Amino acid sequence: MGAVFHDLLETLLAERENVNRIWFAADKLTPPPFSYQVNFPRLELVISGSYINEIEEPEHGISKVNILAGDALFIPPNCWNKPDWDTDCSVLSLLFGRRQMGFSLVSKKKGESGFFDVRKHSIQTRTGHAIDHILEALNALANEPKRSPVDEHLLLALMSYAQLMIADPAHAAKKRSEDLYQGICIYIQENFHRSITRASIAARFNISPNHLSRLFRQQGHMTLADYITWVRIDRAKFMLRKYSFRLNEVATRCGFQDVNYFFRVFKNKTGRTPTEYRSMG
């Protein structure tokens, strides 16, 4: 699968000497429900069609934008976007996690409820390399009023470096179980706010629930349930510090359908109630 994304990036870089328009997401205002918001940077490249999103632009506040083929959307850490997914489009997403880099290609047809041609791949992230500095520069540039032409140079450099990383022979020799584990971690970090279960995750990755549990014990040295809880509580801590959401909304946005259960888990993991934790900040 890595070859698919390597070749796709190569084609994009060869066909497009420049990027038509680069959109930057922000996070000064309260994000709407069901928006995508994670603690690592993301890059979305529109391959074809029209990709309608609700985003917060640094200059204009929350607005609905039409991101066209040849455009790109950069979402810095903890910023958000809310795709409409009601148009014909194909979107390549690069996700720069703490330990993994994820690649996702999703295609959608207008009027159809599901997606087609969904492909995903992940590799282990290298730290201490140029990609760290490219991402830091893009994150900083997102807050500046004048970004062109620096944003385009940085974006093309990021795409080129991602292509080099996916072509690294060291990654090709990596065990499939490690690759699968990293892909599942990214999936959970993207979908923690949804009602994900052991069965639904196993079905998504075409493995048995027992295999999924073994994978987390062997690769992550923790249970799957503990990892999902860790991701959700980490996000809840961020929301309590950042926003004035009511506690039941924090619980819902973090994937807890029962607010009392959220209170119990939060206190068990942090030693404080959500209210106590918020008052500290």
C-alpha positions as CSV (number, residue, x, y, z in Angstrom):
1,M,0.0,0.0,0.0
2,G,2.9,2.3,0.6
3,A,3.8,2.3,-3.1
4,V,0.3,3.7,-3.9
5,F,0.8,6.8,-1.7
6,H,4.5,7.2,-2.8
7,D,3.4,7.2,-6.5
8,L,0.5,9.5,-5.8
9,L,2.7,12.1,-4.1
10,E,5.2,11.8,-6.9
11,T,2.5,12.5,-9.5
12,L,1.2,15.5,-7.5
13,L,4.7,16.9,-7.2
14,A,5.4,16.4,-10.9
15,E,2.1,17.7,-12.2
16,R,1.9,20.7,-10.0
17,E,4.8,23.0,-9.8
18,N,2.7,25.2,-7.6
19,V,-0.3,24.8,-5.4
20,N,-3.4,26.8,-6.5
21,R,-4.4,27.9,-3.0
22,I,-3.5,27.0,0.5
23,W,-6.1,27.3,3.2
24,F,-5.1,27.4,6.9
25,A,-7.4,26.4,9.7
26,A,-7.3,28.1,13.1
27,D,-8.7,27.6,16.6
28,K,-9.5,30.9,18.3
29,L,-13.2,30.3,18.4
30,T,-15.3,27.4,19.7
31,P,-15.4,24.6,17.1
32,P,-18.8,23.3,16.0
33,P,-20.0,19.8,17.0
34,F,-18.7,16.9,14.9
35,S,-15.6,18.8,13.7
36,Y,-12.3,17.0,13.3
37,Q,-9.8,18.2,15.9
38,V,-6.7,16.4,16.9
39,N,-3.4,17.3,18.6
40,F,-1.2,16.8,15.6
41,P,-0.9,18.7,12.3
42,R,-2.7,17.5,9.2
43,L,-2.5,18.2,5.5
44,E,-5.4,17.6,3.1
45,L,-4.8,17.7,-0.7
46,V,-7.8,17.8,-3.0
47,I,-7.1,15.5,-5.9
48,S,-10.3,16.1,-7.8
49,G,-13.7,17.6,-7.3
50,S,-14.9,20.1,-4.7
51,Y,-14.2,19.6,-1.0
52,I,-16.5,21.8,1.0
53,N,-15.4,22.5,4.6
54,E,-16.4,24.6,7.5
55,I,-13.1,26.0,9.0
56,E,-12.0,28.9,11.1
57,E,-9.8,31.2,9.0
58,P,-7.3,33.4,10.9
59,E,-8.6,36.5,9.2
60,H,-12.4,35.9,8.7
61,G,-13.6,33.7,11.6
62,I,-15.7,30.6,11.0
63,S,-16.8,30.2,7.4
64,K,-17.7,27.6,4.8
65,V,-15.1,27.3,2.1
66,N,-15.0,25.4,-1.2
67,I,-11.6,23.8,-1.6
68,L,-11.0,22.8,-5.2
69,A,-8.7,20.3,-7.0
70,G,-5.1,21.6,-6.8
71,D,-5.9,23.4,-3.4
72,A,-4.6,22.3,0.0
73,L,-5.8,22.7,3.5
74,F,-3.3,22.7,6.4
75,I,-4.7,22.2,9.9
76,P,-2.1,22.9,12.7
77,P,-2.3,21.0,15.9
78,N,-5.5,21.4,17.9
79,C,-7.1,23.3,15.0
80,W,-10.2,21.9,13.3
81,N,-12.2,21.4,10.1
82,K,-15.6,20.1,9.4
83,P,-16.0,18.5,5.9
84,D,-19.4,18.6,4.3
85,W,-18.9,15.3,2.2
86,D,-21.8,16.1,0.0
87,T,-19.9,16.5,-3.3
88,D,-17.9,14.5,-5.8
89,C,-14.3,14.6,-4.5
90,S,-11.1,12.7,-3.8
91,V,-8.9,13.9,-1.0
92,L,-5.4,12.8,0.1
93,S,-4.8,13.4,3.8
94,L,-1.4,13.3,5.5
95,L,-1.5,13.0,9.3
96,F,1.7,13.8,11.3
97,G,1.2,12.0,14.6
98,R,3.6,11.9,17.5
99,R,4.7,8.4,16.6
100,Q,3.1,7.7,13.2
101,M,2.6,9.4,9.9
102,G,-0.7,8.4,8.4
103,F,-1.8,8.5,4.7
104,S,-5.4,8.4,3.7
105,L,-7.1,8.5,0.3
106,V,-10.9,8.9,0.4
107,S,-13.3,9.4,-2.5
108,K,-16.9,10.4,-2.3
109,K,-19.8,10.7,-4.7
110,K,-22.5,13.3,-4.3
111,G,-25.8,11.9,-2.9
112,E,-24.2,8.6,-1.7
113,S,-24.0,8.0,2.0
114,G,-20.8,5.9,2.0
115,F,-17.2,6.4,0.7
116,F,-15.5,4.4,-2.0
117,D,-11.9,3.7,-2.8
118,V,-10.8,4.2,0.8
119,R,-7.1,3.5,1.2
120,K,-5.0,4.0,4.3
121,H,-1.3,3.4,5.2
122,S,1.0,4.5,8.0
123,I,4.7,4.5,8.8
124,Q,6.7,5.2,11.9
125,T,7.6,8.8,12.4
126,R,11.2,9.8,12.5
127,T,12.1,12.6,14.9
128,G,15.0,15.0,14.8
129,H,14.8,15.4,11.0
130,A,13.9,18.2,8.6
131,I,10.2,17.3,8.6
132,D,10.0,18.5,12.3
133,H,11.2,22.0,11.3
134,I,9.0,22.1,8.2
135,L,5.9,21.4,10.3
136,E,7.0,23.9,13.0
137,A,7.4,26.6,10.3
138,L,4.0,25.9,8.8
139,N,2.4,25.9,12.2
140,A,3.9,29.3,12.9
141,L,3.1,30.7,9.5
142,A,-0.6,29.8,10.0
143,N,-0.7,32.7,12.5
144,E,0.8,35.3,10.2
145,P,-1.3,37.6,7.9
146,K,1.0,37.2,4.9
147,R,1.9,33.6,4.1
148,S,2.5,33.6,0.3
149,P,4.9,32.5,-1.3
150,V,6.6,30.9,1.8
151,D,3.6,28.7,2.5
152,E,3.8,27.1,-1.0
153,H,7.5,26.4,-0.7
154,L,7.0,24.8,2.7
155,L,4.1,22.8,1.6
156,L,6.0,21.3,-1.4
157,A,8.9,20.6,0.8
158,L,6.6,18.8,3.2
159,M,5.1,16.7,0.4
160,S,8.6,15.9,-0.9
161,Y,9.9,14.8,2.5
162,A,6.8,12.7,3.1
163,Q,7.5,10.9,-0.2
164,L,11.1,10.3,0.9
165,M,10.0,8.9,4.2
166,I,7.5,6.5,2.7
167,A,10.2,5.2,0.3
168,D,12.7,4.6,3.0
169,P,13.8,0.9,2.9
170,A,13.9,0.8,6.7
171,H,10.1,1.2,6.7
172,A,9.6,-1.5,4.1
173,A,11.4,-4.0,6.3
174,K,9.2,-3.1,9.3
175,K,6.9,-5.9,10.5
176,R,3.3,-5.8,9.3
177,S,2.1,-6.0,12.9
178,E,3.9,-2.7,13.7
179,D,2.5,-1.0,10.7
180,L,-1.0,-2.3,11.5
181,Y,-0.7,-1.1,15.2
182,Q,0.4,2.4,14.1
183,G,-2.5,2.7,11.6
184,I,-5.0,1.7,14.3
185,C,-3.5,4.2,16.7
186,I,-4.0,7.0,14.1
187,Y,-7.5,5.8,13.4
188,I,-8.4,6.0,17.2
189,Q,-6.8,9.5,17.5
190,E,-9.0,10.6,14.5
191,N,-12.2,9.0,15.7
192,F,-12.1,9.1,19.5
193,H,-15.2,11.2,19.6
194,R,-17.2,8.5,17.8
195,S,-18.7,5.3,19.3
196,I,-15.7,3.1,18.5
197,T,-15.5,-0.4,19.9
198,R,-13.2,-3.4,19.7
199,A,-15.5,-5.0,17.2
200,S,-15.9,-1.9,15.0
201,I,-12.2,-1.2,14.9
202,A,-11.4,-4.9,14.1
203,A,-14.0,-4.8,11.3
204,R,-12.5,-1.6,10.0
205,F,-9.0,-3.2,9.7
206,N,-10.3,-6.7,8.6
207,I,-8.9,-8.5,11.6
208,S,-10.5,-10.5,14.5
209,P,-11.2,-8.7,17.8
210,N,-8.9,-11.2,19.6
211,H,-6.1,-10.3,17.2
212,L,-6.7,-6.6,17.8
213,S,-6.4,-7.1,21.6
214,R,-3.2,-9.2,21.2
215,L,-1.7,-6.5,19.0
216,F,-2.2,-3.8,21.6
217,R,-0.8,-5.9,24.4
218,Q,2.3,-6.8,22.3
219,Q,3.0,-3.5,20.5
220,G,1.5,-1.0,22.9
221,H,2.0,-2.8,26.2
222,M,-1.5,-1.8,27.2
223,T,-5.1,-2.9,26.4
224,L,-7.0,-1.4,23.5
225,A,-9.6,0.0,26.0
226,D,-6.8,1.7,28.0
227,Y,-5.5,3.3,24.8
228,I,-8.9,4.6,23.8
229,T,-9.5,6.0,27.3
230,W,-6.1,7.7,27.3
231,V,-6.8,9.4,24.0
232,R,-10.2,10.6,25.2
233,I,-9.1,11.8,28.6
234,D,-6.1,13.6,27.0
235,R,-8.6,15.4,24.7
236,A,-11.0,16.1,27.6
237,K,-8.1,17.8,29.5
238,F,-7.4,20.0,26.5
239,M,-11.1,21.0,26.1
240,L,-11.5,21.8,29.8
241,R,-8.5,24.1,29.6
242,K,-9.4,25.7,26.2
243,Y,-13.2,26.0,26.1
244,S,-16.1,26.8,28.3
245,F,-18.1,23.8,27.2
246,R,-20.5,22.4,29.7
247,L,-19.2,19.2,31.2
248,N,-21.8,17.0,29.4
249,E,-20.7,18.5,26.1
250,V,-17.0,17.8,26.9
251,A,-18.0,14.2,27.6
252,T,-19.9,13.9,24.3
253,R,-17.2,15.5,22.2
254,C,-14.7,13.1,23.7
255,G,-16.8,10.0,23.0
256,F,-18.3,9.4,26.4
257,Q,-22.1,8.9,26.0
258,D,-22.6,8.7,29.8
259,V,-21.5,11.8,31.6
260,N,-21.4,10.1,35.0
261,Y,-19.1,7.5,33.6
262,F,-16.9,10.3,32.1
263,F,-16.7,11.8,35.6
264,R,-15.6,8.5,37.2
265,V,-13.0,7.7,34.5
266,F,-11.6,11.3,34.5
267,K,-11.1,11.3,38.3
268,N,-9.7,7.8,38.2
269,K,-7.1,8.8,35.6
270,T,-6.2,12.3,36.8
271,G,-7.0,12.2,40.5
272,R,-9.3,15.2,40.0
273,T,-12.9,15.8,38.9
274,P,-13.4,17.6,35.6
275,T,-14.5,20.7,37.5
276,E,-11.4,20.6,39.8
277,Y,-9.2,20.2,36.8
278,R,-10.7,23.1,35.0
279,S,-10.3,25.4,38.0
280,M,-6.6,24.7,38.0
281,G,-6.1,26.3,34.6
